[in-house]
Amino acid sequence: MRLYHSPTTPFGRKVVVALQETGQAADVEIVAAIGGPLDPGSLPVAQNPLGKIPALERDDGPALYDSRVICRYLDARAGGRLYPPEPRLWEVLTLEATADGILDAAILMLYESRLRPEERRYEAWTEAQWAKIARALDSLETRWIDHLGGPIDMGQIAAACALSYLDFRHGQRDWRSGRPRLAAWHEGFARRASMVATEPQG
Ligand SMILES: N[C@@H](CCC(=O)N[C@@H](CS)C(=O)NCC(=O)O)C(=O)O
């Protein structure tokens, strides 16, 4: 299998962490892909019409895309450790969606500051994206904190990747402020070998 990926994508990082946590890293070749909405560059548009990474090319079926689909597929292939049975499954999927939503907003903020010409930037829109992130972080600190402390699952991996991405791209926002339990959880989870090996570069 071939995974289209870059060293900075947090969605791709979810997949690589899942590969490592399920003992499948050697089954996947990493293909470097770089680009963005204005110029797809080497993004895998043939594999994913949306032109986004990660995308997973399989030997025995069509390419898969969207990190949630790829992670679910890889976990099923390994025997299903990261997505537990119902009813906990619904919690895991909702936590993963919360983390992915943080990332969607964080990436839109990055594109706004990097891709939009300065005179056309819309500060209120950027702050509205951060407001979504702040609400989601508050829910991680309250509703989700007990779940985060349970056995490892894909929701936790997604949350850890999202928090690390906030450090990487939006460190000045100080997401830890007022969220001591989430900060402590992240500090511990970030020490896992799979997280250390996939620290964003660039
Ligand atoms: N929902 C998608 C989001 C993937 C995504 O936004 N990837 C970014 C890189 S982190 C991308 O490829 N952006 C290029 C673009 O939007 O054109 C997933 O979970 O895989």
Ligand as a Chemical Component Dictionary entry (heavy atoms), coordinates in Angstrom:
data_LIG
# 
_chem_comp.id                   LIG 
_chem_comp.type                 NON-POLYMER 
_chem_comp.pdbx_formal_charge   0 
_chem_comp.three_letter_code    LIG 
# 
loop_
_chem_comp_atom.comp_id 
_chem_comp_atom.atom_id 
_chem_comp_atom.alt_atom_id 
_chem_comp_atom.type_symbol 
_chem_comp_atom.charge 
_chem_comp_atom.model_Cartn_x 
_chem_comp_atom.model_Cartn_y 
_chem_comp_atom.model_Cartn_z 
_chem_comp_atom.pdbx_ordinal 
LIG N1  N1  N 0 -11.103 15.445 6.155  1  
LIG C1  C1  C 0 -9.816  15.215 5.541  2  
LIG C2  C2  C 0 -8.967  16.506 5.625  3  
LIG C3  C3  C 0 -7.626  16.361 4.917  4  
LIG C4  C4  C 0 -6.944  17.728 4.716  5  
LIG O1  O1  O 0 -7.531  18.795 4.906  6  
LIG N2  N2  N 0 -5.671  17.645 4.311  7  
LIG C5  C5  C 0 -4.924  18.846 3.999  8  
LIG C6  C6  C 0 -3.495  18.747 4.497  9  
LIG S1  S1  S 0 -3.426  18.686 6.241  10 
LIG C7  C7  C 0 -4.834  18.986 2.480  11 
LIG O2  O2  O 0 -4.548  18.010 1.809  12 
LIG N3  N3  N 0 -5.071  20.181 1.962  13 
LIG C8  C8  C 0 -4.988  20.457 0.573  14 
LIG C9  C9  C 0 -6.202  21.159 0.061  15 
LIG O3  O3  O 0 -7.113  21.486 0.853  16 
LIG O4  O4  O 0 -6.247  21.398 -1.143 17 
LIG C10 C10 C 0 -9.138  14.039 6.231  18 
LIG O5  O5  O 0 -9.473  13.725 7.381  19 
LIG O6  O6  O 0 -8.305  13.365 5.596  20 
# 
loop_
_chem_comp_bond.comp_id 
_chem_comp_bond.atom_id_1 
_chem_comp_bond.atom_id_2 
_chem_comp_bond.value_order 
_chem_comp_bond.pdbx_ordinal 
LIG N1  C1  SING 1  
LIG C1  C2  SING 2  
LIG C1  C10 SING 3  
LIG C2  C3  SING 4  
LIG C3  C4  SING 5  
LIG C4  O1  DOUB 6  
LIG C4  N2  SING 7  
LIG N2  C5  SING 8  
LIG C5  C6  SING 9  
LIG C5  C7  SING 10 
LIG C6  S1  SING 11 
LIG C7  O2  DOUB 12 
LIG C7  N3  SING 13 
LIG N3  C8  SING 14 
LIG C8  C9  SING 15 
LIG C9  O3  DOUB 16 
LIG C9  O4  SING 17 
LIG C10 O5  DOUB 18 
LIG C10 O6  SING 19 
# 
